[in-house]
Amino acid sequence: MSNDHPIVEQANSLLNELIKWRRTFHQHPELSFREFGTSQFVVETLQKMEGMNIERGIGVETSVVGTLTSGEGPTIAIRADMDALPITEENTASYSSKNNGVMHACGHDAHTAVLLGTASILANLFKKNEVKGTVKFIFQPAEESTDQHGLSGSPYMLQAGAYDNADAAIALHVCPWLPVGHFQMNDGYSMANVDVFEAKIFGTGGHGAYPELGTDPIWMLGPVMQALHGIIARKVSALDAGVISIGQIHAGTASNIIPTEVSLQGTIRSYTSETRDLLALELMKAFSIAENLGGNFSLNVQKGEPALNNSAIINDLITGAISDTYPELQIINRPFGLGGEDFGYVTQKLPGSMFFLGCAQIDGVQRDLHTPNFDMDESSLPIGTAILVQTAIKFLNGEVILPHN
C-alpha cells in the first residue's frame, strides 16, 4: 500500500526486511519464558541501529528493552510480545514452524517484526535530530502463559522498571477477522479480566448399588451447575460483559462406585472490577448449594491479567496517526472481545492503548488466532510499522495533553 507520506514510504521500503524477520520468528517459535533465540535475534538486530541502548533481562530473563533518546522531552513505550503457543502447525508454507508442537498462532512473530521496523525508522529520525524525547521499545516475553506464581511477562517487566519514566504506552495486535487496511479500536475496556477457578464438591461416596447410604457429589453437581450457568443470565446486568465457562469436570474411578468428590475447573471473564468481584461472589454462592444437599465444597479463584483499558486520549493520537498516513483506510470502533491480554497490566499503570491491525488473507479460509492454520497477509506489516512510528512522532511532538496524576 503506497502513498507519498514519508513515514509510509520508509515503512514500505522495509517490507522485505519485515517479512524476513517475521518468517524467521515464525520458523523458530518459543514458548513463554523460553524465548532465548528470539530475544537474541532481537538484540542482534537492535545493535545495528545507531543510538540504540539495549538492556536485557528486565523482570524476565528473555526480555529486551531498546531505548532511543535525545535526553529531553516526553517518553513513550511501544510494546511487542514475543512468545508462541503449544500448538502443532498445520500450514505447509516454506516458513512453517520447525519446532514440533510450538507455533506462532497469535501473531507475536508479526508484533516483534513490526516493532523492529518501528525501531529502525525511529533510529534514523533520532540520528537526524528530527524528533526529540525518548522511545522505549519493550520486547516482552510470556504474554500467553503464566509461571508458578500466576504471573505473565508484563507484570514482571513493570515491577522491574521497564516502563519507568514512560508517559504513555502503545501496542498493536494483528487481527485475522479484518482485511488489510482495516483497524479495530475501542475506548475504555476492550479485553477482559481473566480469572480461573478450581473447585471441588465433596460427598461421602459409596457403593453404586446403595446410594441411599451415602451422599453423592455427582448428584449435587446438577443443581450447582444450574445455579452457576444462571449467574450471567440473572445476576449480571445485560449491559455488562461477563462469562463463566467450565472447561474441566473430573469424577469417579469405576461404574459401580459413587465418588467422594467432583473436581471442576473454569474461567471467569469480565470488563469492570465490579463485575469481576460480583462473579467471584456468585460463584461461591452457587457452589454452596452443595452444603444444602449434605455435601461440602472448596473453591479457589485465581485472578489473572486485568482488563485492557484503552485510553481515549491515546486512541485519539493513534487515530490521528492513521489519518495522517492512511486517510483512506477504515477504522472500526468496537471492543475486542473477552479474550485476555496482559498489556492490561500496563494500561492500569499509565495511559496506554492497543489497536487491532487487519491482516486477513482473502481466500475464504478462516484463520483464527490460536488455531493450527493461523497465518496472515504480510502486506499489513509496513502498515502497522508506519502507524506506530507516526503515533510516536505525534506524541513526542506534544500533540497530546495527558491528565496529571
N, C-alpha and C positions, 0 to 999 in steps of 0.2 A: 504494500500500500504506500503510494508515493505522493508527496506534495512538496512544496518548496520551503516548509518550515525547517530552519537549520537543525533543530534537535531531531526531527523526524528523519532528515537526511543522514545525520550521524548514526541514528539507530538503524536505519536501513542498510548503511554501509557495514554494519556488524552482523548482518543476517547469517552469513556463512559461519562466523565465529560462534554466534549464539546457538545455532543448530549443532555445531560440533561439540560445544560444551554440554548442551542438553543431552545429546546422544551418548556422550562419554559417561555422564552420570547415570543415564538410563541403563546402559550396559553393565554398570558396576554398582547396583543398588546396595545399600547397607541399612540394617535395622537401627532402631533408636538406641542411642548411647554407644553405637559401634561405628560411627561414620568416619573412620580413620582415613581411608583412602580419599573419600570425598573432601574432607577438611584439608588434607594435604594438597589436593589439586587446587582448591580454592586459594590456599596460601601461595602456592607457586604462581598462580595467575595474578593475584593481587601484587605480588612482588615485582611484576613487570610494569606497574603503574607508578609513575613518578609522584612523589609526595605522599604516598600511602603509608601510614603507620599501621602495623599489624600486631594484634595481640591474640594469643591462643589460650584456650583452657579457662575462660572466664565463666565460672559456675559449673561448666561441664567440660570434661577433658577434650572433647572433639569440637568445641565451639571456636569460632573465628570472628573477630571484630576488626574491621578495617576502618581507619579514620582519615579523612581529609579535612584540613583546617587552615584558615588564614590567620587564626589566633584571635579573631574578634567576630562579633555578630552572633546570631541565633544558631541553635543546634537542632538538627533533625536526624532521627534514626530511621533507617529503612531496613526492614527485616525480611529474610527468606528462611524457610525451613529446609532441612537437607535430608531427612530420613525417609526410608522406604517402608514397605509393608510386607508381612509374611504371606505373600500371595504368589502362586506359580503363574507366570505369564503365559497366555495363550497366543499372543501375537507372534508372527513369524518374520517380522521385519529384520533387516540386517543389524539393527541396533537393539534388538530384544535382549532382555536380561540374560547375563551369563552366570548369575548366581541363582542356582536352582532353589525355588521356594521363596525367593525375595524379588520384589518388583516395585518400581516407582509407579504405583497405581493411583496416586493422588496428586501428581504433577509437581512434586517437590524438586524433581530434576529441572523442570522449567523455571520454577521460582529461583533456584540457585543460579541458573544460567542468566536469567534476566537481571538479577542483582549484580552479577559480574559485569554485564554490559552496562548497567547503570553506573557502576563504579568507574568503568573505563572512560565513559563520556565525561563524567564529572571531574575525573582526574585531569583531563585535558583542559577543562574550563578553569579549574583552580590554577593549573600551570600558567594559563594566560591571564590570570587575575581578573577573570570575567565574573566571578562570584566571590562573595565574602561570607564567612561564617564557618560552620562545621557540619560535616555529614558523617554519621556513623553507620557503617554497613554491618548489620547484625546477621551473621550466618549461624542459625540456631539448629542444634541437634534436637532429636527426640520430641517432635510435636505429636507423633502418632501414639506413643506409648508412655507409660509411667514406670518408675522404678519401684523398689520395695517400700518406699516411703509415700507412694501415691503421687509423685510429682513428675512432671514432664520437664522439658528443657527450659521453657520460658521462665518459670518462677526461679529456677536456679540462676539463670543469667541476670535476672532483675536483682536478686538478692546479692549477687557478687559485684554489681555495679556496672553492668554492660550498658545500661541506659542512663547512668548518672549524667546530669547536666543536659540531657536531651529535653528540649521544649515540646516536642511532638514526635509522633512515630507513624509511619505508614507501611502498608504491605499490600500485596495483591495475591489473588488465588485464581488459578485457571478454572474455567467454567465450561464443561463439556455439554451443557444443556443450552448454550447460546453460541451462535455462529461468530466467526471472526468479525470484528467491527462492532460488536455489542458489548456493553458493560452493564453490570448489575451493581447497584449501590443502595444503601439504606442508612438513614439517620437513626441513632439510638440502638436498641437491642436488635441484633441481626443474626447471631448464632447463640446457641443455648448454654446455660449452666448444665454441666454434665456430672451427674452423681450416679453411683452404683450402690446396690444394696445386696446383702446376703441375709437370708432369713431361714429359720428352721421352725417347724411345727412339731411339737413333741406329744406323744401319747405313750401308753404302756405297751402297745403292740399285743401280740398273742397268736393263737392258732387260728388259721383261716376258717376252720370248721366251727369255732366257738367265739364269734365276735362279741357276744354279749358279756364275756368275761374280762374284756379289756377296753381300752379306748383306742380309737383308730385315727391316726393323724391324716390319712388319705381322705377319709370322710370329712374331717374338719377342713381340709383344703378347699372343698367345694364352696362353702359359704365365704371363706376368706377370699378366694379368687373373685367371687361375685362382688363382694364389697370393694375389692381392690380395683376392679375394672369400672366400678361406678364412681370412683373418685373424680376422674376427669369430667364425666358427664354431669355430676351432681354437686361437686364441691368446688370446682374451679369455674370462674366466670368464662362465658363463651368468648369474651373479648381478650382473654389472657391465653398465652401459649403454655401448654403443659402436656407431658406424655409420661405414662408409666408403662413399661413393657417388661414382661417376663421372658427371659432368654433361656433359663435352665430350670428344670424340675427333676429331682432325683429321689427315688424312694425304693425300698424293698430289695430282697435278695432271692425270694422264691415265691412260687404261685400260691402256696398254702400258708404263708407267714404274713401276718399283719405287721408291718414295720413299726418301730418305735419312733421314727422321725421322718419328716419330709424336708428336703433342702431345696431352696429356691434362690435364684439369682436374677437380677434385672437391672434396668437402667431407668433413671428419672431425668427428664429434660424440662427446662423452663427458661423463661427470659428474666423475669424480675426476681429479686431476692425475696419478696413477699410470697410469690407463688412457690418458690423453691422451699421455703420454710413450711408453707401450708401442705405441700405434697408429702414432705417427710412426716409431719404430724398425722396426716390422714392415713398414711401407710401404717403407722404404729397402731392406729385405731382399727384398721382392717385386720391386722394380724392378731389383735387382742380378742377377736371373736373366738379364737381357739380356746381361750380361758373359759368362756361361757359354755363350751362344749365338752368340758372335762379335760382339756389339754393345757399346754403351755407353749410358749414361743420365745424365740430370740430374734432380734433384728439389729443389723448393723448397717448404717448408711454412711458411705464414704464420699465426701464432697470432692469433686474433681475440678476441672478448669471452670472459671466463671464465664458468664455470658460475654460475648463480644459486643461491646457498647461503642458504636461508632460515633465520633464527634461530628456534629453537623457543621461545625466551623472547618474542620479538616476536610470533610466531604465537599464543602463549597470550594476549597482550594483545589482538590482533585478534579472536580467538575470543571473548574476554570482551566486547569491544565489540559483536560480533554478537549475543551472548546478551542484552546489555543492551537493545539497540534492536529486534532482530527475533528473539525467542526461538523463534518457530515455524518459522523458516527452516532449510534443510538445509545442512550442511557436509559436503562430500565430501573425504576425505583421500587424495590420490594425487599423484604427480609430474605436472608439466605437459607433459612430453614432451622431445624432443631439439631443439626449436626454440631459437633464440638470443634473448637479452635482455640489453642492455648495462647494465641495473640490477645485473647480476652484478659489475661493477666496484665498485659501491657496497657490496655485501654482502661484498666482500673486505676493505674498509677499516673498516667499523663494523657493529654489529648491525643487521640490516635484514630485511625480508620483503616479498614481493609476494603478493597473493592474486588469484584469478580470480573475476570477478563475472558470474554468469549473465545473459545478455542476449538469448537466442534468441527470434526471432519464431516463434510456434507456428502455422505454416501449412503444414507439410510440405515446405517448400523448404529445402535445405541451403545455408547461407550461411557458408562457412568464412572464416577470416582469410586475407588475401592473395588473395582471389578477386574478380572483377569485379562480383559480385552481393552482396557483403557488405553487410549492414545489421543493425540491432539494434532491440530493443524499448526505447524511450526511458524507459519506466517504471522501468528499472533505474538511471537516473541519480541520483535522490534517494537510492536505497538505498546506492549507492557513496559518495555525499557524506556521508550520516549515519554510515556505518561509519568513514570517515577522520576525521571530526570527533570521534566518540566515542573512537576509538583515541588520537588526540592528547590529548584531555582526560584520559584514564586515565593516559597516560604523564606528562603534566605534573603530575598529582596524585600521582605517585610510586607507582603501582600496579604497578611492575615493578622488580626488582633486577637490574641488569646486572653481569656479571663485570668485575672490574677488570683492565685490561691489565697 
